[in-house]
């Protein structure tokens, strides 16, 4: 006897989401193994065919710090607020590298994964999240280098330990940099699906932003009339706060820190909205 099947049942039904501000928490959790795989891929493949491999994670900030010490410290004579130059520049480079890495890698999400996105379903936010988490591993290695140099300086008596409440805020500073990098990255990756010229803007825009942030100079060296203007750069309170936490110098104004947190949250939520809207039709324009 034949059985008439009037409806079919499926294990999963994929439908476009009506809400722009939608985060698929359930799908992200179900695809956590895929997230882990992408993070592992990003970490392993970057230096897979190199001789030194992950050692580049350490060599890069060391070589950059040496160049900054020579150019900005010796030649330009820029003050470091009494902090040894190696610690001052290394701290700025470490936190800045994490932001720029998150921003640059997530800004290529749609362009680099168009083929994969067009073939199989998975929550698309996994890709930029994987980039952010793999960049976190690189940051932790470079941060360990910074801590090692700092401890050596303490042991040799070249710096003094100045305990303050700012050390408790280090995870907050890291969260702000990750959120800003992720938020700006997904905004730009969404826009570059239609406006390819933005890819060229990203390349030198990040470099220009670095000079507008206190990476190679402290805010105290800037004329007073420009200091408040620079602190409205949401990255500035983070860089200044991190140096205040370790070295007891820098402007750790809680008002500007709160501003950075709000700016980051608005950027991240705006990025999710733009990302979700672009996801629905980007295959047609990529």
KAVEN-V745441 format. One line per field, one symbol per residue. burial: + if it has 16 or more other C-alpha atoms within 10 Angstrom, else -. A space follows every 10 residues. Layout:
burial->???
//
This chain:
burial->---------- ---------- +-+----+-- ---++--++- -++------- ---+--++-- ++--+--++- -++----+++ +-++++++++ ++++++++++ ++++++++++ +-----+--- -+++++++++ ++++++-++- +++-++---+ --+-----+- -----++--+ --++-+++++ ++++++++++ +++----++- -+-------+ -++++++++- ---------+ +-++++++++ ++++++++++ ++---++-++ +-+++-++++ +++++++++- -+----
//
